[in-house]
Amino acid sequence: MITAWAKGLGPVCGIDEAGRGPLAGPVTAAAVILPDDFPMELLADSKAVPEARRAVLGALVREKARAWAVGWAWPGEIDRLNIHHATLLAMRRAYLGLALQPGCVLVDGLFVPAVPGPSRAIVKGDATVHEIMAASLVAKTLRDLWMERYARIEPGYGFEVHKGYPTRAHREAVLSLGPSAIQRVSFRVTRPSCPG
């Protein structure tokens, strides 16, 4: 299947993103090439791993990877391009940041960014392909860290807690304080509905 297709093409690069759904902050993509001796059994989709464990695994991937890079698309780019095209841009930037040229690229989802060489999109690749799992962990942990640090610049929005996702607390903060400087203005913020 995927391994058969990728076999013989050279190093496999996995690409995944974090931050498509938030109302604020960047969308972040990572590109990762793993060594053959990486402990693959430790990897999992970042969404399925508790936050503390995710941080440990993300650091392990960054330490042991043959190559890794991260790409960002910023709120203004998301508003101008739309989230789909901004995500592909972040993925391309991550790929172009690699210090090692991969033989092929496997991307989580339905679409592949504009990168040279053989590439494939794999639905649910972040749960089935080790290189994509690794990229998922790197993208998620580095985006979360960026949001936590940014929270010191604009306190009051709770970015250190919800990381920009559309939680009730985030929507209430935006409606009360107005949009933050990293708000995606093309994303609609609605008033939280009352329970019951």
N, C-alpha and C positions, 0 to 999 in steps of 0.2 A: 504494500500500500504506500503510505507516505515514505517509510524507510526505504522501500524498494525504489521509489522514484528518485529519492535524494542520494541513494548509494552511488558512489563513484563521482559525484559532482564536486566534491571538496567539502570544506567546512560548512556546516548548516548554521544559518543565522535565524534565530527566532525573534519575531517582533510582536509586541503587544502594547496596548495603551492603558492609561488610567485617566479618569476625569472627563468622560463624555457627558455624564449626566448632571454635574454640578451647575449651580446658578452663578458661580463666581470662580475665578482662578483659571489657570492654564489647563490645557489638555497635554498630557505628558506621555511620550512613547519611549520605549527602550528597545534596543537591538542587542542581542547577546549571542556569542559563540562560545559554547562550552567545550572543555577538554574531555577526552574520552574517559578519563579517570574521575570525573566529577561524581559525587554520590547522588545519582539520579533519584534514588528512592526517597530522598528528603524533599523533593520538589512537589509542589501542588499549585493549583490555581490560587492566586493571591486572595481571591474573594472567599476561599474556603479555609483560610488560615487565620487564627487569632492575631491581633495586632502585634503583640510582643514577639510571637514566633515569626511573623512576617518580617519584622525588622531584622531578626537574626538571620533568616534565610536570604533576605535581600543583600545584607552585608557579605554573607558567604559567597553568593553569586558574584558580587563585584570583586571580591578578593581572588576567587579561583578561576573566573572566566578567562578564556584565551583572549577575548576582546569583548568590550561592552561600551555602549554609548547611549546617551539620552538626548531626546529632542523635545522641544517645547513649542506649542502654539499658544499665543497669548490672547487674552479676552478680546482685544481689538481685532485680531485676526479671525477669531471665532465669529465675531459679529459681522465682519466683512465677508468672510468666505462661506460661512455656515459650519456647523460642528463636524459634519462629515468630511468636508474638504480640509478643514483645519486639522483633523485627526490624521489624515493622509499626509499632510505637510509635516506634522510632528514626527510621524513614522519615517518619512524620507530624511528629515534632519538627523534622526537617530542613526539611520543606516549610513549616511554620509560621514558621521562622526567616528565610525569604526576604524581602528588602526590596522585591522586585518581584513583582507578582501574575502568574503565568503564565496563558497561555490554555489549555494542556492539559498533562497529566503523563504521561510514559512511564516505566514502572518495569521494571527487570530482573526476570525470573522469572515466576511464575504468579499472584501476588497483588498487589493494590493496597492501600495504606494508606487510611485514612479521610481523604480530602482532598476539598475542594469542587471542582466543575468537572469537565470531561471528563478521563478518565484511562484508560490501558490498560496491561496487563502484557504484556511481550514476552519470550518465552523466548529466551535467548542475546542479549538486547538489549545486553549489555555488549560484544558483539563486532560489532554491526551498527548501533547508533544512536549518533551522536556525542555527544549530550547525556548518554546513559547511560554511555558510555565515560568522559566527563569526570567524572561523579559517582563512578564506580568508582575513578578515580585519586585524587580528593580523599578519599574515605572510607578507602581503603587507606593512603595516606600519613599521614593524620592519626591513624588508629588505631595504626599502627606507631610513630609518634613518641610517642604517649601511653604505649604499652607500654615503649618504651625509657626514658622518663623515670621511669615507675613502678618500673622495675628498680632504681633507686637507693634506693628506699624499702624494698624487700624483696629485697636481693641474695641470691643462692644459687639462685634458681629459673631463671635464664637467660632472663628475659623479653626482654632486649635482643637475644637471638639468635632465639628461636623465636616470640616475640610471643604466647605463650599457646597455640599450636597443640599438638596431642597428639603431640609428638615423643617419642622414647625418653628423651632427657635430661629433658624436662619431667615425664614420668610418673615417672621414677626420683626426681627431686627431690621431687615431691609425696609419694611413698611413703616417702621418707627423712625429710623435714622436716615432713611434715604439710601440710594445705591452706594456701595463701597466703590473705591477706585478700581477694584478688580472685578466689578460686576459684569456679567455678560448681559448687556442691555437688550440684546435680541431675545433673551430668555424671559418669558413672562413670570412675574412673581405674583401669586394670588394669595389672598387672605386665607389663613388656615380655617378650615370649617370647624364648627363647634361639634363636639361629640354628642351623639344622641339626637 
